Amino acid sequence: MSVRAAITTQLIHGQQGIPLSLIEKADYERWLAEQSASTSNWLKNSGYKGSGTALIPAADGALGQVVFACESLDDFFACGQLASTLPAGIYTPDRAFDTNQLTAIAFSWGVGAYRFDRYTEKASAEALLALPDALAIAEAERLIEGTFRVRDLINTPAADMMPQDLSAQVKALADEFNADFDEIVGDALLQENYPMIHAVGRASAHAPRLLDLHWGDENHPKVTLVGKGICFDTGGLNLKPGEAMRYMKKDMGGAAHTVGLAYLIMAANLPVRLRLLIPAADNAVSSDSFRPGDVLNTRKGLTVEIDNTDAEGRLVLCDALAEGASEKPELMIDFATLTGACRVALGTELPGFFTNQQQLAGDLMQVGEQVSDPVWNLPLHKAYKDALKSDIADLVNSVPTPFGGAITAALYLEAFVDNTPWVHFDVMAWNRRSLPGRPVGGEAMGLRAMFNYLRNRFAD
């Protein structure tokens, strides 16, 4: 069963409702000059300054009109507070918008209605948005659903989101879209040559596994997604301090992103041959934990000296990336909550990405800006490969210097992708502060940017 039993987007098809005047701040004075004397007087006398929300009563005292002014109506989060802050009712824009703007408005309205209420009751948003454009509603609802799935998976505590639980979610996704699903569990990972996934997860009572979903026409271009599925990260024997461990339920945020992206690809029926690979493990501590100083084999055959057991995400990813690269896909994309260094470089709200495809880097950043989902390209600076050298193995899994940690982690992963066109996202996957349409908690970052890039590239 899916984490989210049913989506509630607060969107309906129609054009009957309380008039909703959506305005950009720069246009407010011009708009105000065109209003009736009663509307103009109400706004002026109530102290409204052309920013945020104003409620205007009808002659009988009922709510007659809502005015909302924002910086840009092209922002996919501009209307993110309206579903939760407006009184119960149906609202409809009082002027026409094109489909792209309506999609942005509808998406921001819908994500603002998000509630994670698996463990406690929360008041539902009761303000509905009626739009005349069915295409805009359908597109927005897909994007909202993909976002909600990512948020729900990340927000679910590790007690209910261990590798077997993540497996159930991917199996449900496969069933939803008639995709093929398989998994390799526990000691079978050794038999099938996934030694790193096994090593990271072997200390836990919850068996590690590799989740594998296939969908689409085999003759279509291959697109492979790989998501880091560390369902909880204690740090292993290099144990994290309590504060750093507190939110490690989100360390499967990369896997959550790939589940959300796979949903969007299949829901839009993109003409690709999709493969989703999720190495899922619980980085626990026991007498069977892997240790600093151990030398471990990888699926590709490279040996890795363990410098730090808290650099485990790149270990499970390298086996899955090697498998993905073996099929020579047209594009391979991984998402991971990989390094604090990326957050130091870019902050927590701007995801970084690395790629061996420079044209893709520029295109992806441009698309991200267009859909209010900015991403930033960081360099695969080859000179830093020296930091990954080991005296007794082919590589070390982490480097002792605090400098350039996101880059050296990406360079480690690059060693396992060969010449496959590849994008690696290093994401926070968590909102540390509440913003319109983005509550504190699990968050999809780079999801819509990547999906729109894929649609632009592969759609008929």
C-alpha positions, 0 to 999 in steps of 0.5 A: 500500500502506498504511503499516501492513500489518496491525493487531495489537490484542492483543484476542480474543473470549472469557473464558478466561485468567489472571484480571485484577483491574482496580481503581480505587485508591479502591476498593482497600482494599474490594476487598482485604478481599474477597480470600482470605487467601493473596491478601491476604497475598501483596499485603501481604508483597510490598509492593504499595500498591494502585497499578500492577501486581502478579503473584500466583502460583498454587499450582504457581508459574505466574502465577495472577492479575494485579492492576492498580489505576489512578485511573479505569477510564474513562480510555482510557489506563488500561491502556496499559502492560499489553500491553507489560509483562505476560508472554506469555499471555491475560488476562481481567477477573475481573468484569463491566464495561459495554460503554463501560468495556470499550471504554476498557479494550480501547482502552488495552490495544491502543494500548499494543501500538503499535510503529513497526517499519518500519525496525528490528525491535522486540519485539512485545507478547505479552499478549492481552486476552480480552473477552466483549463483541464490540461493545466489541472491534469499537469499540476495534479501530476506534479503535485502527486510526484512531490507529495510522494517524495515528501511522504516517503522522507517524512515517514520515520525509519521504524516504518520505512526500513528497506522492506518498507521501501521495497513495498512502496516501489512494488506498489508503484510498479503495480500501479503502472504495470511495470516489472519489479524485482529485488535482491535481498540479504545474502543473495546480494553477495551471490549476485555480486553487489558486495557494497550494498551488502556490507553497508546493510549487513549489521542491521536486522533489516536485510539490505536489498537492491530494488529494480523496476523496469517500465516502457518499450524496450526500443525506446531510449534507456533512462536509468534512475538510481536513488540512495536508499539509506533508510537510517544512518547511524554513521556506522562505527564512525557513529554520528553525534545525536544532533547529526543523527536526529533527522537521518530518516531522510537519508533515503531522500535520494530514493524518494526522489527517484520514486517521485521522478519514476512516477512522473515519467510513467504518469506522463507516459514518456517514450523511454525505457525506464529503469529504477535502481534503489540500493536500500540499507540500514546503516546500523551498528552491531558486531557485524558492522563494516569497519574503518580500514576494511578493504571491500570489493565492488560490483565493478571490481574496484577495491575500496578502503574504508576511511569512514563508515559514515560515508556509506551512501557512495558505497551502496550507490557505486554498486547500483551505478555500475549495474546501471552503466552496464546497460549503456543507457542514454542517460543515468541520473542519481539522487542522493542526500550525499554530503554536508559539503554541498549544503555548506557550498550552496545552502540547504535550499539549492541542490547541487548537481554534477554531470559529465555532459556540459550541454546538459548542465546548462539546459538543466539549470535553464529548465529549473529556473523556468519551473521555479526549481533551481539547481546548480552545476558543480564541477567534477574537478579532475585534480581532486581525484588524487585525494581518493588514492589509497595505499592498499586499495584502488580508492578510499571512500572518503578523504580526510580534508574538509575541503571540496567534499561534494566534489570528491564524493562525486568523483568517487561515483564517477569512477563507476559510471564509465562513459555513461552520460550521467547526472548526480544530484546531491540534495538536502531533501528537507525544508529547515524553514517553512515557505509558501507551499513548502512546509518544514520536513521532507521536500522534492528538490530538483524533481520538476527540473529533471522531469521537465528536462526529460520531457523536453528531450524525449517526448514526441 
